[in-house]
Amino acid sequence: MPWFDLLEKYFRYEAVGIDHIPKDRGSIVVMNHGVIPYHGFLLCKKVIERHGIFPRGLGAGFLFSVPGLREFF
């Protein structure tokens, strides 16, 4: 998490509307990301800090077929 704190400060990351995520039922949260998709990790960090919920992510199929990336994800 220390790396995410650094990224969050450097890029002035904000999660707008995070308080609208329900705590008592499932939901789908959609976000944009840039070329380097670290934003997903920062959003997960915010959700964990704010709600205590550990989100699951979706990824493109190729992420699960590339050795190294497959194990990471």
C-alpha positions in Angstrom: 0.0 0.0 0.0 2.8 2.5 0.5 3.4 2.6 -3.3 -0.3 3.3 -3.8 -0.1 6.2 -1.3 2.7 7.7 -3.3 0.9 7.3 -6.6 -2.3 8.7 -5.1 -0.5 11.9 -3.9 1.6 12.3 -7.1 -1.4 12.1 -9.5 -3.8 13.8 -7.0 -6.1 10.8 -7.4 -9.8 11.3 -6.5 -12.7 8.8 -6.4 -15.9 10.7 -7.0 -19.1 9.1 -5.9 -17.5 6.4 -3.8 -20.0 7.0 -1.0 -22.7 5.7 -3.3 -21.3 2.2 -3.3 -23.7 0.1 -1.3 -22.3 -1.7 1.7 -25.0 -4.3 2.1 -25.3 -5.7 -1.4 -23.2 -6.3 -4.6 -22.6 -3.7 -7.2 -20.7 -2.9 -10.3 -18.3 0.0 -10.4 -17.0 1.2 -13.7 -14.0 3.5 -14.2 -11.7 4.8 -16.9 -8.0 4.2 -16.9 -5.0 5.5 -18.8 -2.2 3.7 -20.6 -0.8 2.4 -17.3 -3.9 1.0 -15.4 -2.8 1.7 -11.9 -6.1 3.6 -11.3 -7.9 0.3 -10.6 -5.5 -0.4 -7.7 -6.0 3.1 -6.4 -9.8 2.7 -6.6 -9.6 -0.6 -4.7 -7.5 1.1 -2.1 -10.2 3.8 -1.6 -13.0 1.3 -1.4 -11.2 -0.8 1.2 -10.3 2.3 3.2 -13.8 3.8 3.0 -16.1 0.7 3.2 -13.9 -2.2 4.3 -15.0 -4.0 1.1 -12.3 -5.9 -1.0 -13.4 -5.5 -4.6 -12.9 -7.9 -7.4 -11.8 -6.7 -10.8 -12.4 -7.6 -14.5 -9.6 -7.9 -17.0 -9.1 -8.5 -20.7 -8.7 -12.2 -21.6 -5.1 -11.8 -22.7 -4.1 -10.9 -19.2 -4.7 -14.5 -18.2 -2.8 -16.0 -21.1 0.5 -14.2 -20.7 3.0 -16.0 -18.5 3.8 -13.8 -15.4 0.7 -11.7 -15.8 -1.5 -14.8 -15.4 0.0 -15.5 -12.0 -0.2 -11.8 -11.0 -3.8 -11.5 -11.8 
